[in-house]
Amino acid sequence: MSVITIVLALLVAAEFLFIFYLETIATTSPHTARTFSMTIDELSRPSMSTLFKNQGVYNGILAILLLVAALVIPSKTAVIALSASMVAVAAYGAATSDPKILLKQGLLPAVYLVSCLI
Protein backbone atom coordinates (compact mmCIF):
# COMPACT_ATOMS: atom_id res chain seq x y z
CA MET A 1 0.00 0.00 0.00
CA SER A 2 1.11 3.53 -0.69
CA VAL A 3 2.11 5.99 2.02
CA ILE A 4 -1.05 8.02 1.31
CA THR A 5 -3.23 4.93 1.75
CA ILE A 6 -1.52 4.08 5.04
CA VAL A 7 -1.90 7.66 6.32
CA LEU A 8 -5.58 7.61 5.37
CA ALA A 9 -6.01 4.26 7.15
CA LEU A 10 -4.51 5.79 10.29
CA LEU A 11 -6.80 8.83 10.03
CA VAL A 12 -9.91 6.71 9.52
CA ALA A 13 -8.95 4.47 12.44
CA ALA A 14 -8.29 7.52 14.63
CA GLU A 15 -11.70 8.96 13.72
CA PHE A 16 -13.47 5.72 14.58
CA LEU A 17 -11.50 5.34 17.82
CA PHE A 18 -12.55 8.88 18.73
CA ILE A 19 -16.19 7.94 18.06
CA PHE A 20 -15.60 4.85 20.24
CA TYR A 21 -14.30 7.15 22.99
CA LEU A 22 -17.29 9.50 22.76
CA GLU A 23 -19.88 6.74 22.70
CA THR A 24 -18.32 4.29 25.15
CA ILE A 25 -16.15 6.20 27.61
CA ALA A 26 -17.35 9.82 27.53
CA THR A 27 -20.99 8.95 26.97
CA THR A 28 -22.42 11.76 29.08
CA SER A 29 -19.81 14.45 28.39
CA PRO A 30 -20.75 17.90 27.05
CA HIS A 31 -18.63 17.18 23.94
CA THR A 32 -20.60 13.99 23.23
CA ALA A 33 -23.86 15.87 23.73
CA ARG A 34 -22.78 18.58 21.24
CA THR A 35 -21.45 16.05 18.73
CA PHE A 36 -24.71 14.10 18.64
CA SER A 37 -27.03 17.10 19.16
CA MET A 38 -28.44 15.62 22.36
CA THR A 39 -28.74 16.75 25.94
CA ILE A 40 -26.69 15.28 28.75
CA ASP A 41 -29.98 14.22 30.37
CA GLU A 42 -30.85 12.20 27.25
CA LEU A 43 -27.41 10.61 27.20
CA SER A 44 -27.68 9.79 30.91
CA ARG A 45 -30.76 7.60 30.45
CA PRO A 46 -29.69 3.98 31.08
CA SER A 47 -31.24 2.71 27.83
CA MET A 48 -29.54 5.43 25.78
CA SER A 49 -26.22 4.84 27.53
CA THR A 50 -26.41 1.13 26.71
CA LEU A 51 -27.21 1.84 23.06
CA PHE A 52 -24.35 4.34 22.78
CA LYS A 53 -21.86 2.00 24.41
CA ASN A 54 -22.85 -0.86 22.07
CA GLN A 55 -22.50 1.41 19.05
CA GLY A 56 -19.17 2.68 20.37
CA VAL A 57 -17.76 -0.84 20.68
CA TYR A 58 -18.81 -1.47 17.06
CA ASN A 59 -16.89 1.64 15.93
CA GLY A 60 -13.85 0.65 17.99
CA ILE A 61 -13.81 -2.83 16.49
CA LEU A 62 -14.02 -1.38 12.97
CA ALA A 63 -11.01 0.82 13.74
CA ILE A 64 -8.96 -2.09 15.07
CA LEU A 65 -9.89 -4.35 12.15
CA LEU A 66 -8.94 -1.61 9.71
CA LEU A 67 -5.55 -1.17 11.36
CA VAL A 68 -4.94 -4.92 11.26
CA ALA A 69 -6.01 -5.17 7.60
CA ALA A 70 -3.96 -2.14 6.57
CA LEU A 71 -0.81 -2.56 8.65
CA VAL A 72 -0.45 -5.92 10.39
CA ILE A 73 -1.76 -8.40 7.82
CA PRO A 74 -2.12 -6.22 4.73
CA SER A 75 -5.21 -7.16 2.76
CA LYS A 76 -6.59 -4.86 0.08
CA THR A 77 -9.81 -6.88 -0.02
CA ALA A 78 -10.32 -6.49 3.73
CA VAL A 79 -9.65 -2.73 3.78
CA ILE A 80 -12.02 -2.22 0.86
CA ALA A 81 -14.74 -4.24 2.61
CA LEU A 82 -14.23 -2.44 5.92
CA SER A 83 -14.14 1.05 4.43
CA ALA A 84 -17.19 0.29 2.26
CA SER A 85 -19.08 -0.88 5.36
CA MET A 86 -18.10 2.34 7.16
CA VAL A 87 -19.48 4.40 4.29
CA ALA A 88 -22.65 2.29 4.15
CA VAL A 89 -23.28 2.70 7.88
CA ALA A 90 -22.72 6.46 7.61
CA ALA A 91 -25.16 6.61 4.67
CA TYR A 92 -27.75 4.69 6.69
CA GLY A 93 -27.25 7.04 9.64
CA ALA A 94 -27.61 10.03 7.34
CA ALA A 95 -30.82 8.65 5.86
CA THR A 96 -32.40 7.69 9.18
CA SER A 97 -31.04 10.25 11.62
CA ASP A 98 -28.99 13.26 10.56
CA PRO A 99 -27.64 13.99 7.06
CA LYS A 100 -24.47 15.47 8.62
CA ILE A 101 -23.44 11.95 9.66
CA LEU A 102 -22.50 11.22 6.07
CA LEU A 103 -19.89 13.98 6.18
CA LYS A 104 -18.82 13.49 9.79
CA GLN A 105 -18.46 9.72 9.72
CA GLY A 106 -18.50 8.77 6.05
CA LEU A 107 -16.32 11.26 4.19
CA LEU A 108 -12.90 10.09 5.38
CA PRO A 109 -13.70 6.36 4.87
CA ALA A 110 -15.03 7.24 1.38
CA VAL A 111 -11.79 9.02 0.51
CA TYR A 112 -9.87 6.04 1.88
CA LEU A 113 -12.02 3.63 -0.14
CA VAL A 114 -11.31 5.56 -3.33
CA SER A 115 -7.57 5.59 -2.55
CA CYS A 116 -7.67 1.80 -2.18
CA LEU A 117 -9.45 1.34 -5.49
CA ILE A 118 -7.08 3.45 -7.59
BELKAMO-V615031 format. One record per pair of residues at least 12 apart in sequence whose ideal C-beta (glycine too) atoms are under 6 Angstrom apart, sorted by the first residue. I is the first residue (numbers start at 1). GAP is how many residues later the second one is. D is the distance in whole Angstrom. If there is no record, write none. Layout:
i=I gap=GAP d=D
i=I gap=GAP d=D
This chain:
i=5 gap=110 d=5
i=8 gap=104 d=4
i=8 gap=107 d=5
i=9 gap=61 d=4
i=11 gap=97 d=6
i=12 gap=96 d=5
i=12 gap=97 d=5
i=12 gap=100 d=5
i=13 gap=50 d=4
i=13 gap=53 d=5
i=13 gap=54 d=5
i=15 gap=93 d=6
i=16 gap=43 d=5
i=16 gap=46 d=5
i=16 gap=47 d=4
i=17 gap=46 d=5
i=19 gap=40 d=4
i=20 gap=36 d=5
i=20 gap=39 d=5
i=20 gap=40 d=3
i=22 gap=13 d=6
i=23 gap=29 d=5
i=23 gap=32 d=5
i=23 gap=33 d=3
i=24 gap=29 d=5
i=24 gap=32 d=3
i=27 gap=16 d=6
i=27 gap=22 d=5
i=27 gap=25 d=5
i=28 gap=12 d=5
i=28 gap=15 d=5
i=28 gap=16 d=5
i=65 gap=17 d=6
i=66 gap=16 d=5
i=79 gap=37 d=6
i=80 gap=36 d=5
i=83 gap=26 d=5
i=83 gap=29 d=5
i=83 gap=30 d=4
i=84 gap=29 d=6
i=86 gap=23 d=4
i=87 gap=19 d=5
i=87 gap=22 d=5
i=87 gap=23 d=5
i=90 gap=12 d=5
i=90 gap=15 d=4
i=90 gap=16 d=3
